[in-house]
Amino acid sequence: MSKKILMLVGDYVEDYEVMVPFQALQMLGCTIDAVCPDKEKNDIVKTAIHDFEGAQTYSEKQGHNFTLNASFKDVNPDNYDALLLPGGRSPEYIRLNERVISLVQYFAKQERPIAAICHGIQILTAANVLEGKECTAYPAIRPDVINANGTWIDCAVDKAHVDGNLVTAPAWPAHPEWLAKFLDVLEIKIEL
């Protein structure tokens, strides 16, 4: 059964964290609507490539342009089975958009699957939907999770964590596990 997933992005979303799940989930027959506040279908968002190169934090380089395939203003959350929140720098400012917050709160209240990675968890903390939930994120987001009354799960950068309908991971090296766990929560089975 095909699932329809809403992906919230903005300029300087992390390149891998938007492109890999967007393409992988489409390959599995899911429909992904990638939208950005104040942008329309066929507009682009710039991406950023974050890497782990031995510094105290990740490095950043300009990535690719990512083309939106739906318009934010047209989103009806009733039409979606799940929500996907990639990281990068975009979560820090799209979480200021009231409609982004209300969409996230809708998915949380409906207990629909939510997958968030890296800084994408900042949108969940701003929406106040982490109370009583366990999650992980990029380590710099730990204070935000704690302040949002969530339970911080410390895990390796290539691991993911599931709490009910919520699937989280620290960064793009966790894609294999994060996406596999998201598929489990979506109840999508792959026959080999």
C-alpha positions in Angstrom: 0.0 0.0 0.0 1.4 3.4 -1.0 1.8 6.1 1.6 1.6 9.8 1.2 4.2 11.7 3.1 4.6 15.5 3.7 8.1 16.8 3.9 8.7 20.3 5.3 11.9 22.0 4.0 13.4 25.4 3.6 16.6 27.0 2.2 19.7 25.3 3.4 18.0 22.1 4.4 20.7 19.4 4.7 21.3 18.0 1.2 21.5 14.3 2.0 18.7 14.6 4.6 16.3 15.9 2.0 17.4 14.1 -1.2 18.0 10.6 0.1 14.7 10.0 1.9 12.8 11.9 -0.9 14.2 9.5 -3.6 14.3 6.3 -1.5 10.7 6.6 -0.3 9.6 7.3 -3.9 11.4 4.2 -5.1 9.3 2.2 -2.6 6.1 3.6 -4.1 5.4 6.4 -1.6 4.3 9.8 -2.7 6.3 12.6 -1.1 5.2 16.2 -1.2 8.1 18.5 -0.5 6.9 21.9 0.5 8.4 25.1 1.9 6.6 28.1 3.5 6.3 31.0 1.1 7.3 28.9 -1.9 5.4 27.2 -4.7 5.6 24.0 -6.6 8.6 24.0 -8.9 10.4 26.7 -6.8 13.8 25.6 -5.5 15.4 25.6 -2.1 19.1 25.7 -1.7 20.7 22.9 0.3 23.8 22.6 2.5 26.1 19.7 2.8 27.2 19.0 6.4 30.1 16.8 7.0 32.1 15.5 10.0 35.7 16.4 9.3 37.3 16.3 12.8 36.3 19.8 14.0 34.2 20.5 17.1 31.1 20.7 15.0 30.1 19.8 11.4 31.4 21.7 8.4 29.1 23.3 5.9 29.3 23.7 2.1 26.7 24.7 -0.4 24.8 21.7 -1.8 22.4 21.2 -4.7 19.2 23.1 -5.6 16.2 21.0 -4.6 13.0 21.5 -6.5 9.8 21.5 -4.5 7.0 19.3 -6.0 4.1 20.9 -4.1 2.9 24.2 -2.8 2.9 24.9 1.0 -0.3 26.9 0.7 -2.1 23.9 -0.7 -1.2 21.4 2.0 -4.2 19.7 3.7 -2.8 17.5 6.5 -5.8 15.1 6.2 -4.3 13.9 2.9 -1.1 12.6 4.4 -0.1 9.4 6.2 3.1 10.7 7.7 5.4 13.7 8.2 9.1 13.9 7.5 11.4 16.7 8.9 15.0 16.8 7.5 17.7 18.8 9.2 20.1 21.4 8.2 19.7 25.1 8.9 16.1 25.4 7.6 14.4 24.0 10.8 15.7 26.9 12.9 13.7 29.4 10.9 10.7 27.5 9.4 9.7 26.6 12.9 8.9 30.3 13.3 6.0 29.8 10.8 2.7 29.3 12.6 1.3 27.0 10.0 4.4 24.8 10.2 3.8 24.5 13.9 0.1 23.7 13.5 0.9 21.1 10.9 3.3 19.3 13.2 0.9 19.5 16.1 -1.8 18.0 13.9 0.4 15.0 12.9 1.4 14.5 16.6 -2.2 14.7 17.9 -3.4 12.3 15.2 -0.5 10.0 16.2 0.6 9.7 12.6 4.2 8.7 11.9 6.8 11.4 12.2 10.4 11.0 11.1 12.8 13.7 12.1 16.6 13.8 11.7 19.4 16.0 12.9 18.1 19.6 13.4 14.6 18.7 12.1 13.8 17.9 15.8 14.0 21.7 16.4 10.6 21.9 14.7 9.2 19.3 17.1 10.5 21.2 20.1 9.0 24.5 18.9 5.6 22.7 18.4 5.7 21.3 22.0 5.0 17.8 20.9 7.9 16.0 22.7 6.5 15.9 26.2 6.9 12.3 27.4 8.6 11.2 24.2 12.0 9.8 23.8 14.1 11.0 20.8 17.6 11.7 19.6 19.0 14.4 17.3 22.2 16.2 16.5 23.9 16.5 20.0 23.6 20.3 20.0 19.8 19.9 20.0 19.8 18.0 23.4 19.0 21.1 25.5 16.1 21.9 23.2 14.7 18.4 23.7 15.1 18.5 27.5 13.5 22.0 27.6 10.6 20.6 25.6 10.1 17.9 28.3 11.3 15.2 26.0 13.6 12.4 27.0 17.0 12.7 25.3 18.4 9.4 23.9 22.1 9.5 23.4 23.1 7.3 20.4 25.8 7.0 17.8 25.5 9.2 14.7 24.6 6.2 12.6 21.8 5.0 14.8 18.1 5.8 15.1 15.5 5.7 17.8 11.8 4.9 17.8 9.2 5.9 20.3 5.7 5.0 19.2 5.0 7.0 16.0 8.2 9.1 16.3 11.4 8.0 14.5 14.5 10.2 15.1 18.2 10.1 14.3 21.3 12.3 14.9 22.4 12.9 11.3 22.6 11.6 7.7 25.0 8.7 8.6 21.9 7.1 10.2 19.9 7.0 7.0 19.9 3.2 6.6 18.6 2.6 10.1 16.4 5.7 10.3 14.6 4.9 7.0 14.3 1.2 7.9 12.6 2.1 11.2 10.4 4.7 9.5 9.3 2.0 7.1 8.4 -0.2 10.1 6.3 2.5 11.6 4.6 3.1 8.3 4.0 -0.6 8.1 5.7 -0.9 4.7 7.2 -4.3 4.1 9.9 -5.0 1.5 10.0 -8.4 0.1 13.4 -9.5 -1.1 
